[in-house]
Amino acid sequence: MKHLDVISPQFLVGLWLIAGVVLVLAALTAVRRRGRWPLRLGTAVVALLVIGTAAAADTVNAHYAYLPTLGDVHDALTGDRQWVSFDRIHTISYKREMSFATGGAVVRMEQPRDPANDFGATTTIAYLPPQYFGEPTRRFPVVYLLHGSPGRPQDWFHGGNAAHYGAELARIGHPAILVAPQLSHSWTDDPECVDGKNERVESHFINVVIPTIDSQLRTIPQRTDRVFVGMSAGGYCALNLGLRHRDLVATIVDLSGYTIPTHEDGAASLFGPNDPSTARLVAANSPALYAVNLSSGPACRIWLDTGTADHTIERQMAAVAPVLRNHGIEVTWRVRHGGHDYRVWNAALTEALPWALGAPPGHDKTNQSRPGP
């Protein structure tokens, strides 16, 4: 049952049909008013609320493909306890260690408070490839997966299917550590990965998260073996932080990310009152604005990817791609059928991650993307 697809049209239609049947039964009970009708009506109303809420919630879930299977829903609602704590990985059984050496492992890593940047203790989710366990002295490239908003690190391992793609990279001979850090205060928080008035996300990520991961895991701690990948708001983060810190990262993958900060309450909510410094900070964090005057730096590669229904993002990418190329940056831009959801991002990851890790093209024959216009 855990593999049951709960975002398929068939499942959604069935769920709404059940809600409709319960509604009819509740109406019939209210009309007849015989025997123990208050109890029956109350039971029907409660059932309708439960089924209706589940149907509505799963409709939203299906739109974005956050939790594709019943197992994902169960794990998310119970705190994702299926992932082993990295602090306890040395205590795992021999049998489980052998399973990790075959398929890799998803681990939870608890990060300490960072009061200097207004961050409390956070949870990072990471995928360690099979070779991490089978070759205990080997070091690996690290891919940072930057979540969107609303969002959290766990999304990459539910809707984003990151463990599957990590295992596929290991299978084709390009194993990497995949790290999804928490870059916001909460699921609904939208700090845009900038050093804003409420939290200093850029400083936290660059000065705390990356060095901590390099000290805890067997990464290759150099820019040529470090990749920033983001989707939606995380795509903007990957592009902006990657361009601003080319001394730390050589490869950027932007999936459906805008090229300017897009906080719904405006720039003042990010940087403070609307004064000249706010405008300066917005410009300094807008690839669409600063790309034309981009300072020289180390060689960098960028993968841009968007769905055909993401018209605004497609226009922004069309504007920024040639500007980046004019600065000598290698830009690969792909457009594929779909909207702003994990269906597009999963399809993109099957192409972009092997590219980012140096795998030869053509190993995946299922994608139907095309070059951006």
Secondary structure as the mmCIF struct_conf table of DSSP 4:
data_model
#
loop_
_struct_conf.conf_type_id
_struct_conf.id
_struct_conf.beg_label_comp_id
_struct_conf.beg_label_asym_id
_struct_conf.beg_label_seq_id
_struct_conf.end_label_comp_id
_struct_conf.end_label_asym_id
_struct_conf.end_label_seq_id
TURN_TY1_P TURN_TY1_P1 LYS A 2 HIS A 3
STRN STRN1 ASP A 5 ASP A 5
BEND BEND1 VAL A 6 SER A 8
HELX_RH_AL_P HELX_RH_AL_P1 PRO A 9 ARG A 32
BEND BEND2 GLY A 35 ARG A 36
HELX_RH_AL_P HELX_RH_AL_P2 TRP A 37 TYR A 64
TURN_TY1_P TURN_TY1_P2 ALA A 65 ALA A 65
BEND BEND3 TYR A 66 LEU A 67
STRN STRN2 THR A 69 THR A 69
HELX_RH_AL_P HELX_RH_AL_P3 LEU A 70 LEU A 77
TURN_TY1_P TURN_TY1_P3 THR A 78 GLY A 79
TURN_TY1_P TURN_TY1_P4 ARG A 81 GLN A 82
BEND BEND4 TRP A 83 TRP A 83
STRN STRN3 VAL A 84 SER A 85
HELX_RH_3T_P HELX_RH_3T_P1 PHE A 86 THR A 91
BEND BEND5 ILE A 92 ILE A 92
HELX_RH_AL_P HELX_RH_AL_P4 TYR A 94 GLY A 103
STRN STRN4 ALA A 105 GLN A 111
HELX_LH_PP_P HELX_LH_PP_P1 PRO A 112 ARG A 113
STRN STRN5 ASP A 114 ASP A 114
HELX_RH_3T_P HELX_RH_3T_P2 PRO A 115 ASN A 117
TURN_TY1_P TURN_TY1_P5 ASP A 118 ASP A 118
STRN STRN6 PHE A 119 PHE A 119
STRN STRN7 THR A 122 LEU A 128
HELX_RH_AL_P HELX_RH_AL_P5 PRO A 130 GLY A 134
BEND BEND6 GLU A 135 GLU A 135
TURN_TY1_P TURN_TY1_P6 PRO A 136 THR A 137
STRN STRN8 PHE A 140 PHE A 140
STRN STRN9 VAL A 142 LEU A 146
BEND BEND7 SER A 149 PRO A 150
HELX_RH_3T_P HELX_RH_3T_P3 PRO A 153 PHE A 157
TURN_TY1_P TURN_TY1_P7 HIS A 158 GLY A 160
HELX_RH_AL_P HELX_RH_AL_P6 ALA A 162 ARG A 171
TURN_TY1_P TURN_TY1_P8 ILE A 172 GLY A 173
STRN STRN10 ILE A 177 ALA A 180
BEND BEND8 SER A 184 THR A 188
TURN_TY1_P TURN_TY1_P9 GLU A 192 CYS A 193
BEND BEND9 VAL A 194 VAL A 194
STRN STRN11 ASP A 195 ASP A 195
BEND BEND10 LYS A 197 ASN A 198
STRN STRN12 ARG A 200 ARG A 200
HELX_RH_AL_P HELX_RH_AL_P7 VAL A 201 HIS A 204
HELX_RH_PI_P HELX_RH_PI_P1 PHE A 205 VAL A 209
HELX_RH_AL_P HELX_RH_AL_P8 ILE A 210 GLN A 216
BEND BEND11 LEU A 217 LEU A 217
STRN STRN13 THR A 219 THR A 219
BEND BEND12 GLN A 222 GLN A 222
HELX_RH_3T_P HELX_RH_3T_P4 ARG A 223 ASP A 225
STRN STRN14 ARG A 226 MET A 231
TURN_TY1_P TURN_TY1_P10 SER A 232 SER A 232
HELX_RH_AL_P HELX_RH_AL_P9 ALA A 233 ARG A 244
TURN_TY1_P TURN_TY1_P11 HIS A 245 LEU A 248
BEND BEND13 ALA A 250 ALA A 250
STRN STRN15 THR A 251 LEU A 255
BEND BEND14 SER A 256 SER A 256
BEND BEND15 THR A 259 ILE A 260
TURN_TY1_P TURN_TY1_P12 GLU A 264 ASP A 265
HELX_RH_AL_P HELX_RH_AL_P10 ALA A 267 PHE A 271
BEND BEND16 GLY A 272 ASP A 275
HELX_RH_AL_P HELX_RH_AL_P11 PRO A 276 ALA A 284
TURN_TY1_P TURN_TY1_P13 ASN A 285 ASN A 285
HELX_RH_AL_P HELX_RH_AL_P12 PRO A 287 TYR A 290
HELX_RH_3T_P HELX_RH_3T_P5 ALA A 291 ASN A 293
HELX_LH_PP_P HELX_LH_PP_P2 LEU A 294 SER A 296
BEND BEND17 PRO A 298 PRO A 298
STRN STRN16 ARG A 301 GLY A 307
TURN_TY1_P TURN_TY1_P14 THR A 308 ALA A 309
HELX_RH_AL_P HELX_RH_AL_P13 HIS A 311 ASN A 326
TURN_TY1_P TURN_TY1_P15 HIS A 327 GLY A 328
STRN STRN17 GLU A 330 ARG A 336
BEND BEND18 HIS A 337 GLY A 338
BEND BEND19 HIS A 340 ASP A 341
HELX_RH_AL_P HELX_RH_AL_P14 TYR A 342 ALA A 356
TURN_TY1_P TURN_TY1_P16 LEU A 357 GLY A 358
HELX_LH_PP_P HELX_LH_PP_P3 ALA A 359 PRO A 360
TURN_TY1_P TURN_TY1_P17 PRO A 361 GLY A 362
BEND BEND20 HIS A 363 HIS A 363
STRN STRN18 ARG A 370 PRO A 371
#
